[in-house]
């Protein structure tokens, strides 16, 4: 009995020992997904018998790619074989898909085909793909990256509001002078003086010294018309200036002449006396035949210039010029402007002794024998001591007492005697040839005769020559002195 029990116990121990050695070992599988949203792994976890082999499959989520296995498994394909021989901790790593490899995931990459190596922005776009200002020119060649919407651009991506082709500081959309020379200052229109012609006279402003020429006037290379040019700088334009070479700073009359100048319309050849009556009764011919004022007062001339003519009262006013050889010519021309309304006889100019009528030589008188009869005469035949004898008279009737300025020219050439009124030849008389009597000592009287006939009105611009003026000279004097 005792031995049977022992045998049973031994058998139980043997059987128990065999059961522990033959038991199957089991292990756990744990997987991790990185990032969690990157995909899935199958199987993702579980308990497996030791020695068991199975395949893990990594499946990427949309827009993700599988990268690799790590932990207790390695590899870069999305499947991996695993044999269980211990607990396994395996990580499947995913990454957002970046098709063009620019570092920006496809789901936010709006430029999915970026060329290799190009730097991109947060949107996955390189400068060769971006058009920041939407002008149709990619940023890599767009030199004007902020073009306003809707503006047309050139191949550089620049609109006219952004370009400054001539680099003058004014953009092309405002620049009306797009080729301004370098360094020139411009106005708000982008134009320099060398490009502008403000008055439209054909001369650019940089050369135009008369920038406001009236439309249609012809100008010179300086941009000045005759109405504007003032060569001698006396304030009187050349077209009106009868003394174009006035010294700087001199005071001038409306003709542009200083008191010591002779207008260019007064011929200087044979000029014996010139009385412009510009503030005085001096002779400006250079012959010093100055007059002494006996009563006349300065008044306005035909251009309404003050103190530019003499007014005579018709009672006792006159100007006396002493005798001089220059006032005793063989032949003579006299030019004078006058204004009167008198109807009685009056003398404009008389070369004779005062109060005696001896040494008479020449005379200009109005209303001589009748109203408006003009008498212009010279004396010859050596009648210096015979008052009233030897006169060669040219007499003609012409209305001149209308209180309007008139121009009278008398010419005697030794044969013909001619009277011009306001530029027109109104009387030509022919006499026996002879020179004017050379009577010494008698003064030249302006505004009176030898004993009376005082002038009542205004007289201006008397010129006396020792030769006959030509018709052309007479016309020029009248036309030039009448404007």
Beta strands, then each sheet from edge to edge (+ up, - down):
strand 1: 26-34
strand 2: 39-42
strand 3: 45-49
strand 4: 53-60
strand 5: 64-71
strand 6: 79-83
strand 7: 88-96
strand 8: 271-275
strand 9: 291-294
strand 10: 297-299
strand 11: 309-313
strand 12: 318-321
strand 13: 332-340
strand 14: 346-351
strand 15: 362-366
strand 16: 373-379
strand 17: 391-397
strand 18: 406-412
strand 19: 416-421
strand 20: 424-430
strand 21: 444-446
strand 22: 456-465
sheet 1: 3+ 1- 7- 5+
sheet 2: 2+ 4- 6+
sheet 3: 8+ 22- 11+ 10-
sheet 4: 8+ 22- 13+ 18- 19+ 20-
sheet 5: 9+ 12- 21+ 14- 15+ 16- 17+
end
